[in-house]
Amino acid sequence: MKSKVGVVCIVLGALLLVGAALLALYNMRQDTEARDAAAAVMSQMVEQFQENTAKEPTIPDDQVVPGLELQIPVDLLTDADKKMTEVKIDGYDYIGYLSIPVLELELPIMSSWSYRQLKISPCRYNGTLRGEDLVLMAHNYNGHFKRISELEIGDDVFFMDMDGNEIHYQVVGKDILSATAVEEMTSGDFDLTLFSCTYGGSSRMTVYCNLV
């Protein structure tokens, strides 16, 4: 009897090991596909960006200075004032790209989000650049936002919109929020917020940035 129990335990253990290995391979494949998808979009975005920067700026000079630092109060801006230029690539709308030098990341940002879109690139969750309340989200893929937990206070973060404006931010704080903390994520207390699910998806690694 004991020998039978031992055999069953060995078999169950082997099955668990095989399952763990298959899950690891699946996660690695998703990471690779996500990285390749973002890289493909970036190459097309650079071409589109070069075309757009040759055009006249869409925001009047008397409303902004370089870097999108506003000369008029944010609360006086209309929704039309805050609207960001979008460019369609492979059927999806993008608003620009995010650059985090210390992590050696350059990632395209989709204008809106869905679970399908998050498999391709990080997405806008809420807010705008001119509204100084932009919130960006991504899966915790190695090539997307998994490493934002490594960011430290004072690290530089840049966002390049499709009108050719490069906006400079610095990290001012980090937190781990619950998956239901929507208000804390979208309150607009910070100029730029980055977040990604932690391993298992029970909470969100969150990085707060402000304009330089």
Backbone bond lengths (Angstrom), bond angles and torsions (degrees), N, CA, C in turn:
res aa  C-N    CA-C-N  psi(-1)  N-CA   C-N-CA  omega(-1)  CA-C   N-CA-C  phi
1 M - - - 1.468 - - 1.527 111.23 -
2 K 1.357 113.06 -45.04 1.459 117.74 179.94 1.525 111.33 -62.99
3 S 1.326 115.58 -36.23 1.469 118.89 -179.62 1.519 111.09 -65.86
4 K 1.366 117.04 -37.01 1.453 120.81 178.23 1.520 111.20 -65.56
5 V 1.331 115.33 -42.20 1.474 119.51 178.03 1.519 110.35 -62.50
6 G 1.321 115.34 -39.62 1.458 119.48 179.08 1.518 112.19 -63.31
7 V 1.326 116.00 -41.35 1.469 120.55 178.70 1.517 110.62 -63.80
8 V 1.345 115.76 -43.63 1.474 120.04 179.10 1.520 110.50 -60.70
9 C 1.316 116.97 -43.56 1.473 120.65 179.36 1.524 111.56 -62.46
10 I 1.340 115.06 -40.42 1.471 118.98 179.28 1.524 110.68 -64.37
11 V 1.344 115.50 -43.41 1.461 119.85 179.76 1.522 111.05 -63.48
12 L 1.351 116.12 -45.22 1.466 119.81 178.89 1.528 110.92 -62.12
13 G 1.323 116.22 -39.87 1.457 119.77 178.48 1.519 111.69 -63.11
14 A 1.333 115.29 -41.60 1.464 119.61 179.00 1.524 111.06 -64.45
15 L 1.328 116.06 -41.32 1.470 119.94 178.59 1.528 111.23 -63.20
16 L 1.323 116.15 -39.96 1.468 119.58 178.04 1.521 111.16 -63.48
17 L 1.328 116.27 -40.92 1.467 120.00 178.44 1.520 111.43 -64.12
18 V 1.328 115.74 -42.13 1.466 119.70 178.39 1.521 110.17 -63.92
19 G 1.335 116.08 -43.32 1.471 119.64 178.91 1.513 112.18 -61.16
20 A 1.338 116.15 -41.83 1.465 120.59 179.28 1.527 110.88 -64.09
21 A 1.341 115.51 -40.21 1.467 119.64 179.52 1.526 110.92 -65.34
22 L 1.338 116.62 -42.18 1.461 120.38 179.06 1.522 111.16 -64.72
23 L 1.338 116.24 -39.58 1.464 119.77 178.36 1.524 110.86 -64.45
24 A 1.337 116.18 -40.96 1.462 119.69 178.45 1.522 111.39 -62.75
25 L 1.341 115.80 -42.87 1.465 120.13 178.28 1.524 111.48 -63.59
26 Y 1.327 116.35 -39.09 1.466 120.97 178.49 1.529 110.27 -63.56
27 N 1.336 116.65 -44.65 1.472 120.14 179.39 1.520 111.25 -64.26
28 M 1.327 116.83 -39.61 1.457 120.35 178.18 1.526 110.71 -63.90
29 R 1.322 116.15 -39.52 1.465 119.73 179.08 1.523 110.50 -64.88
30 Q 1.339 116.93 -42.47 1.462 119.88 178.66 1.526 111.16 -62.99
31 D 1.334 116.20 -41.79 1.466 120.35 177.71 1.525 110.94 -58.27
32 T 1.326 115.41 -47.17 1.459 120.22 -178.37 1.522 111.75 -63.94
33 E 1.334 116.53 -45.01 1.460 120.54 179.72 1.525 111.19 -63.02
34 A 1.341 117.26 -39.85 1.463 120.80 179.44 1.521 110.87 -65.69
35 R 1.334 117.23 -42.68 1.464 120.78 178.79 1.515 111.20 -63.20
36 D 1.323 116.87 -44.53 1.464 120.67 -178.96 1.531 111.15 -66.40
37 A 1.332 116.42 -38.52 1.463 120.18 179.87 1.523 110.76 -64.08
38 A 1.321 116.74 -44.66 1.466 120.31 179.26 1.526 111.14 -64.82
39 A 1.322 116.98 -40.14 1.467 120.71 179.78 1.524 111.08 -64.01
40 A 1.332 117.03 -39.56 1.464 120.62 179.25 1.521 110.54 -64.15
41 V 1.331 116.81 -41.39 1.460 120.32 178.57 1.530 110.53 -66.28
42 M 1.327 117.40 -40.61 1.462 120.96 -179.10 1.516 111.39 -59.04
43 S 1.322 117.82 -40.57 1.461 120.15 -179.03 1.528 110.77 -63.59
44 Q 1.330 116.15 -38.64 1.468 119.49 177.83 1.524 111.07 -73.55
45 M 1.327 115.84 -34.92 1.459 119.80 -179.21 1.521 111.43 -66.33
46 V 1.323 116.83 -37.40 1.464 120.09 178.97 1.524 110.08 -60.59
47 E 1.325 116.54 -42.29 1.461 120.19 178.18 1.527 110.79 -63.11
48 Q 1.341 116.03 -44.86 1.454 120.31 179.74 1.521 111.28 -66.15
49 F 1.313 115.44 -38.07 1.463 120.86 179.17 1.530 110.85 -62.34
50 Q 1.305 116.79 -42.20 1.462 120.67 179.39 1.525 111.16 -62.84
51 E 1.319 116.50 -37.33 1.462 120.34 176.83 1.525 111.30 -66.93
52 N 1.332 116.75 -43.79 1.460 120.93 -176.53 1.515 112.64 -69.48
53 T 1.336 117.50 -36.00 1.454 119.84 -178.16 1.521 111.66 -69.95
54 A 1.330 117.09 -16.28 1.468 120.52 177.17 1.530 111.48 -79.90
55 K 1.341 116.44 -11.52 1.455 121.02 -179.45 1.527 110.84 -88.81
56 E 1.334 115.26 169.87 1.457 120.41 176.77 1.522 109.45 -68.29
57 P 1.352 118.72 143.00 1.462 120.53 178.26 1.526 110.80 -62.23
58 T 1.340 114.93 146.34 1.460 119.98 -176.70 1.525 112.63 -87.54
59 I 1.332 117.49 -12.84 1.463 121.03 -178.75 1.521 108.76 -105.83
60 P 1.339 119.34 126.41 1.467 122.22 -177.87 1.521 112.17 -56.79
61 D 1.340 115.66 141.77 1.456 120.81 -178.12 1.517 113.03 -61.50
62 D 1.331 117.63 -30.00 1.455 119.14 -177.29 1.531 112.76 -77.95
63 Q 1.334 116.76 -1.85 1.460 119.49 179.31 1.527 112.61 -104.03
64 V 1.326 117.04 -21.02 1.461 118.48 -175.50 1.519 110.87 -139.87
65 V 1.322 113.81 162.42 1.461 121.74 168.91 1.520 106.09 -119.35
66 P 1.350 118.30 167.01 1.457 119.38 -177.17 1.529 112.22 -50.77
67 G 1.322 115.45 137.78 1.446 120.53 -178.60 1.505 113.44 92.13
68 L 1.331 118.16 3.93 1.451 123.55 179.21 1.520 113.55 66.50
69 E 1.327 119.28 24.94 1.455 120.71 173.13 1.520 107.24 -74.74
70 L 1.315 116.68 120.58 1.452 121.40 -170.21 1.515 112.67 -77.92
71 Q 1.327 116.44 141.83 1.449 122.25 173.01 1.521 110.76 -97.81
72 I 1.309 118.03 -6.76 1.454 122.30 174.72 1.519 107.59 -120.35
73 P 1.339 117.12 147.94 1.470 119.96 -176.58 1.524 112.01 -58.61
74 V 1.319 115.29 142.16 1.455 120.73 -179.60 1.516 111.29 -59.48
75 D 1.346 116.82 -37.06 1.462 119.14 -176.03 1.522 112.99 -71.84
76 L 1.340 117.94 -6.60 1.461 120.97 176.38 1.528 112.09 -96.57
77 L 1.311 116.25 -6.43 1.457 119.84 179.31 1.523 110.56 -77.16
78 T 1.316 116.52 141.42 1.460 121.08 175.32 1.525 109.52 -87.15
79 D 1.317 116.46 169.83 1.462 120.00 176.68 1.528 111.09 -60.56
80 A 1.338 115.90 -34.67 1.468 119.91 178.17 1.523 110.80 -65.76
81 D 1.345 116.80 -37.57 1.465 120.97 178.44 1.528 110.94 -62.80
82 K 1.316 116.00 -36.92 1.457 121.40 -174.07 1.528 113.19 -83.01
83 K 1.317 116.85 -15.15 1.459 120.15 -173.37 1.525 111.38 -58.39
84 M 1.323 116.02 136.44 1.457 121.77 -178.67 1.522 110.39 -99.74
85 T 1.325 115.64 144.30 1.458 121.04 177.40 1.519 110.08 -67.09
86 E 1.321 116.26 134.43 1.454 121.63 179.98 1.527 110.35 -117.18
87 V 1.310 114.85 145.75 1.464 121.71 177.31 1.515 108.14 -127.12
88 K 1.317 116.79 131.85 1.467 121.09 -178.37 1.527 110.08 -89.05
89 I 1.321 115.35 125.69 1.464 122.37 177.02 1.528 107.95 -131.21
90 D 1.315 116.00 122.48 1.469 121.63 179.87 1.529 112.07 52.83
91 G 1.328 115.68 36.51 1.456 120.20 175.27 1.506 115.83 88.11
92 Y 1.352 118.57 -0.85 1.457 121.99 -179.62 1.532 110.03 -119.62
93 D 1.334 116.46 147.71 1.459 121.63 179.12 1.528 110.62 -90.47
94 Y 1.349 115.30 131.99 1.457 121.62 179.44 1.533 109.96 -121.00
95 I 1.340 116.29 147.54 1.467 121.24 -178.59 1.523 112.88 -109.85
96 G 1.320 118.00 -2.43 1.455 120.48 179.55 1.512 110.65 147.45
97 Y 1.346 115.47 -160.42 1.460 117.75 177.27 1.515 110.94 -139.49
98 L 1.319 114.16 153.64 1.456 123.25 -178.77 1.516 109.40 -103.94
99 S 1.322 116.36 136.70 1.458 121.52 178.15 1.533 109.37 -124.18
100 I 1.336 116.15 125.74 1.470 121.54 176.35 1.523 107.01 -124.36
101 P 1.327 117.97 91.54 1.468 121.58 -172.46 1.521 114.28 -55.73
102 V 1.329 118.07 -42.53 1.463 119.91 -175.05 1.525 111.38 -65.18
103 L 1.331 117.89 -24.58 1.461 121.75 177.13 1.525 112.11 -99.84
104 E 1.340 116.53 0.70 1.462 122.98 -177.99 1.523 111.07 53.73
105 L 1.330 115.51 46.25 1.458 121.78 -179.84 1.518 111.49 -115.66
106 E 1.316 116.40 134.91 1.454 123.52 168.17 1.521 106.40 -134.49
107 L 1.339 116.22 115.92 1.451 120.25 -171.16 1.513 112.02 -132.53
108 P 1.326 117.38 133.57 1.464 120.35 174.89 1.521 109.47 -69.92
109 I 1.342 115.79 151.42 1.467 120.64 -178.42 1.524 109.59 -122.26
110 M 1.330 116.70 120.42 1.456 120.79 176.03 1.524 110.55 -74.36
111 S 1.328 115.30 151.66 1.456 120.89 -177.12 1.517 112.88 -69.15
112 S 1.323 117.75 -34.72 1.459 122.09 179.17 1.523 108.25 -132.96
113 W 1.323 116.76 175.03 1.450 118.15 -175.76 1.522 113.14 -128.00
114 S 1.302 114.37 152.80 1.455 124.02 168.78 1.523 105.25 -155.46
115 Y 1.325 117.18 165.78 1.463 119.05 -179.63 1.530 111.07 -63.91
116 R 1.324 116.35 -33.60 1.459 119.62 177.83 1.528 110.75 -67.80
117 Q 1.335 116.78 -42.38 1.462 120.57 -178.79 1.523 111.90 -67.62
118 L 1.325 117.11 -32.45 1.457 120.21 -179.71 1.522 112.53 -66.50
119 K 1.322 117.31 -17.65 1.459 120.46 176.43 1.529 111.62 -76.29
120 I 1.344 115.53 -12.99 1.459 120.50 -178.99 1.522 111.38 -100.33
121 S 1.324 116.36 -48.32 1.463 120.15 -176.89 1.524 110.00 -158.88
122 P 1.335 116.89 166.03 1.465 119.61 170.45 1.524 110.04 -59.70
123 C 1.333 116.06 157.79 1.462 121.46 -174.76 1.534 110.95 -134.03
124 R 1.332 115.17 157.73 1.461 119.74 171.13 1.530 108.78 -76.21
125 Y 1.312 115.13 127.48 1.464 120.78 177.64 1.526 110.71 -93.62
126 N 1.353 114.50 -35.08 1.462 118.76 -176.52 1.526 108.54 -169.04
127 G 1.348 115.55 159.15 1.456 121.11 170.01 1.516 115.46 80.36
128 T 1.348 114.25 -176.51 1.465 122.64 -178.05 1.521 109.81 -144.48
129 L 1.329 115.64 168.13 1.462 120.23 175.98 1.520 111.39 -65.81
130 R 1.343 117.06 -51.42 1.462 120.89 -175.59 1.525 111.72 -71.67
131 G 1.325 116.21 -22.96 1.452 118.99 174.80 1.522 112.69 -78.73
132 E 1.345 116.20 -5.53 1.460 123.47 179.71 1.525 111.36 53.15
133 D 1.326 115.56 41.64 1.469 119.99 -179.38 1.527 111.04 -148.00
134 L 1.335 116.79 33.32 1.456 121.33 -175.24 1.528 110.56 -72.11
135 V 1.329 116.43 130.22 1.458 122.63 177.75 1.528 108.35 -122.37
136 L 1.331 116.39 123.86 1.458 122.26 -178.78 1.523 110.09 -116.66
137 M 1.328 115.77 140.85 1.459 120.77 -178.86 1.526 110.21 -128.21
138 A 1.333 115.48 156.21 1.470 120.59 176.81 1.520 108.74 -160.56
139 H 1.328 115.39 159.31 1.458 120.25 172.77 1.531 108.99 -67.63
140 N 1.329 115.27 163.52 1.468 118.92 178.05 1.525 111.70 -88.44
141 Y 1.355 115.20 43.59 1.455 120.40 170.98 1.526 108.87 -70.32
142 N 1.326 116.41 151.64 1.466 120.31 178.57 1.522 111.67 -57.02
143 G 1.338 116.31 -38.93 1.453 120.05 -177.18 1.507 114.25 -86.86
144 H 1.341 118.00 -0.94 1.460 121.19 178.28 1.530 109.96 -111.94
145 F 1.340 119.32 -106.53 1.468 119.52 -172.24 1.523 114.12 -110.17
146 K 1.313 118.89 11.98 1.467 119.38 -177.75 1.520 112.04 -57.31
147 R 1.333 117.20 -35.74 1.472 120.68 -172.02 1.531 113.82 -92.68
148 I 1.321 118.25 7.14 1.474 117.29 -179.80 1.526 111.62 -65.86
149 S 1.328 117.12 -18.16 1.469 119.42 176.19 1.527 111.69 -65.33
150 E 1.344 117.00 -18.98 1.461 121.59 179.51 1.522 112.81 -80.23
151 L 1.330 117.42 -12.30 1.464 119.95 -178.82 1.521 110.84 -65.39
152 E 1.329 115.32 145.82 1.461 121.93 -179.80 1.524 110.11 -119.28
153 I 1.311 115.98 159.89 1.463 121.33 177.44 1.534 109.13 -55.55
154 G 1.318 116.51 130.17 1.459 121.36 179.32 1.514 114.58 96.39
155 D 1.329 118.22 -11.59 1.463 120.39 177.58 1.530 110.31 -64.63
156 D 1.326 115.90 144.03 1.465 121.64 -178.29 1.523 111.51 -84.92
157 V 1.329 114.53 141.74 1.460 122.92 174.50 1.526 107.24 -135.52
158 F 1.312 118.00 135.34 1.461 121.56 -178.63 1.529 110.29 -123.57
159 F 1.319 114.77 145.72 1.465 119.93 172.43 1.520 108.24 -127.17
160 M 1.322 116.39 127.64 1.460 122.22 177.25 1.516 108.20 -109.28
161 D 1.352 116.79 115.08 1.460 118.07 179.33 1.524 109.80 -86.18
162 M 1.337 116.57 174.10 1.451 120.93 -173.39 1.533 113.10 -79.44
163 D 1.337 116.72 1.40 1.467 120.84 172.70 1.519 111.52 -97.12
164 G 1.328 117.23 0.78 1.456 120.86 178.16 1.505 114.56 91.93
165 N 1.328 117.86 11.10 1.470 120.89 177.68 1.524 109.78 -87.88
166 E 1.325 116.20 125.90 1.465 120.56 175.01 1.525 108.10 -102.64
167 I 1.323 115.79 120.26 1.455 121.25 -176.76 1.523 108.58 -107.86
168 H 1.309 115.61 130.35 1.460 122.51 -174.20 1.534 109.57 -104.27
169 Y 1.319 115.67 125.69 1.460 121.99 177.12 1.522 109.58 -123.11
170 Q 1.322 115.42 164.20 1.452 120.90 169.05 1.522 109.25 -132.53
171 V 1.324 115.38 145.88 1.458 120.56 178.55 1.523 109.65 -68.07
172 V 1.338 116.33 130.30 1.469 121.26 -179.62 1.525 112.57 -120.11
173 G 1.341 117.11 -7.68 1.452 118.34 179.64 1.517 112.26 -177.15
174 K 1.332 114.68 162.71 1.471 121.72 176.44 1.520 108.66 -139.70
175 D 1.325 115.14 155.48 1.462 119.88 178.75 1.523 108.95 -159.85
176 I 1.313 116.02 162.98 1.460 122.08 171.08 1.520 107.06 -118.17
177 L 1.321 116.43 115.22 1.456 122.59 -176.36 1.521 110.50 -107.35
178 S 1.307 115.55 157.92 1.458 119.66 175.63 1.518 109.34 -70.88
179 A 1.323 116.04 160.26 1.463 120.98 -177.85 1.523 112.24 -66.05
180 T 1.325 117.56 -15.33 1.466 121.28 -178.21 1.524 112.71 -103.20
181 A 1.317 117.99 6.87 1.470 121.46 -176.24 1.520 111.34 -82.37
182 V 1.334 116.66 62.97 1.461 121.55 -176.77 1.523 111.23 -68.45
183 E 1.329 117.35 -44.40 1.471 120.62 -177.32 1.520 111.30 -62.31
184 E 1.328 116.55 -42.06 1.464 119.73 179.36 1.523 110.93 -63.56
185 M 1.331 116.00 -31.31 1.459 120.70 -177.87 1.525 111.88 -76.71
186 T 1.314 117.72 -30.92 1.469 121.32 -171.41 1.522 113.38 -115.15
187 S 1.315 118.07 15.82 1.465 120.18 -175.20 1.522 112.97 -69.43
188 G 1.337 117.33 -19.37 1.459 119.78 178.32 1.508 114.25 82.09
189 D 1.343 117.73 15.70 1.461 120.81 -179.98 1.522 111.97 -72.66
190 F 1.321 116.80 -16.85 1.468 121.05 -179.51 1.521 109.48 -125.97
191 D 1.328 115.75 151.17 1.467 120.47 -177.08 1.530 112.26 -69.61
192 L 1.324 116.77 -31.29 1.462 121.57 179.97 1.523 108.86 -146.80
193 T 1.322 115.92 131.81 1.461 121.41 177.29 1.525 109.13 -126.15
194 L 1.318 116.25 133.47 1.467 122.51 176.43 1.521 107.89 -116.64
195 F 1.328 117.29 136.13 1.456 117.08 175.92 1.525 111.68 -148.12
196 S 1.332 113.30 154.64 1.460 121.44 178.90 1.518 107.92 -149.79
197 C 1.322 116.56 149.71 1.458 120.21 176.99 1.531 110.02 -65.41
198 T 1.322 115.97 142.99 1.454 120.15 172.06 1.525 108.57 -76.14
199 Y 1.321 117.21 171.79 1.460 120.65 -179.33 1.526 109.20 -61.43
200 G 1.317 116.48 124.83 1.452 121.29 -176.97 1.512 113.09 99.80
201 G 1.350 116.82 -19.40 1.459 121.25 173.92 1.514 116.19 79.09
202 S 1.340 118.97 9.75 1.460 120.49 -176.56 1.524 113.47 -80.41
203 S 1.328 117.67 -17.08 1.463 121.27 -179.42 1.531 109.67 -149.61
204 R 1.340 115.20 177.77 1.461 120.35 -175.01 1.528 111.31 -125.77
205 M 1.321 115.85 123.64 1.459 120.14 171.62 1.515 107.59 -76.37
206 T 1.324 116.92 124.36 1.461 121.34 -171.70 1.523 109.93 -126.07
207 V 1.325 115.86 134.49 1.465 122.21 177.60 1.528 108.24 -122.52
208 Y 1.331 116.02 129.64 1.459 122.12 -178.82 1.527 109.98 -106.34
209 C 1.336 115.04 136.30 1.467 120.96 -179.62 1.535 109.60 -132.40
210 N 1.324 115.56 150.35 1.467 121.02 174.38 1.521 109.81 -126.76
211 L 1.321 115.48 156.39 1.459 121.39 178.79 1.519 111.88 -60.78
212 V 1.305 115.22 144.38 1.465 121.81 175.14 1.511 107.66 -93.00
